[in-house]
Amino acid sequence: VKDCEAKLQSLAKSPETLSAEAAFGALEGWEDVEPIMKTDDLMAPLKVIYESLVTTGFELVADGRVSDIIRRVAIFGLTLVPLDIREESTKHTLALDAITRHLGIGSYKEWDEASRLSWLQSELTSRRPLFRIRDVENNLLGLDPDVIKTLMVFKVASEQEPESLGAYVISQATSASDVLAVMLLQKQFGMEERLMRVVPLFETLDDLTGSPKQLETLFGTTSYMDAINRKQEVMVGYSDSAKDAGRLAACWAQYTAQETMAEVATKFGVELTFFHGKGGTVGRGGNPALYRAILSHPPNTINGRFRVTEQGEMIRQNFGSLEIAERSLDIYTAALLRERFTK
């Protein structure tokens, strides 16, 4: 221990702890070293360092920068923020329509919801691929360029580390088949063991009204429940619903839809997280009274967790400086704690 203390003191008094020659020498051969891609691979040695420092009497050092690094890695991982992907449901419909036509089994786009669900569920449990990926890359299937673009998004996603990806948001989601379609396309590109969260975005009056029924259909599908590990995220649209139905009608539809979806999730034992797609203005779901806005959500729909978009001028307004960002996060935290632990 004394040797360690003496070494640390000498380093602290030294004008430079490591010479340039030593630094560059230590980096020799770095091209042959595999990069760290997973949080656990970095967290494990950090914890060894922390425990070693504590064991040898250097608690102050361990509880300083080492603890700070461990906290940052636990919160942000290696990517700082995971990437969400967002695409319109009709793009997936057209892609699957092109595939079913190529396979000679009909037009997916023209099938009714029951036929779509039946085929999707069958393919999700099948081990046979729908097509060879290289045939799409080389356009050997004669697909439309827009269809190829949609499919290539899944190929690129399949090549990323799982920790770098977050949710796959389906805008203009109208049915349970919209969700299963994205699940199937992920499976086709080899992502069945590391699926992105598939998040339907309900944003019109009709879609919000029908959203509980769609969740009930999804939760009643065994293969889907096995894939999501009983966790579901749903995005609620504010801007488009206000344009579609008017602000008052949209607010009421959002409120009642969330209540009913929460009841459906409880019925099936699913942990439901709502993702609120709000803008800055009141017409787009924004509310300057952030604390009261969080508490005004329907009962049993937050439960200590929710997601919300921050976009445009609201990013600078709420997170434009360190002090303002801390204040914004304080408000979020206080509101969540009050909603979670008080009646």
PyMOL commands that set and color helices and strands:
alter all, ss='L'
color gray80, all
select helices_A, chain A and resi 2-13+20-26+30-32+39-55+59-76+89-103+108-110+113-125+133-137+145-158+162-164+176-188+205-219+222-228+239-245+247-268+282-284+290-295+313-319+322-341
alter helices_A, ss='H'
color red, helices_A
select strands_A, chain A and resi 83-88+165-171+197-202+231-237+271-277+307-308
alter strands_A, ss='S'
color yellow, strands_A
deselect
rebuild
show_as cartoon
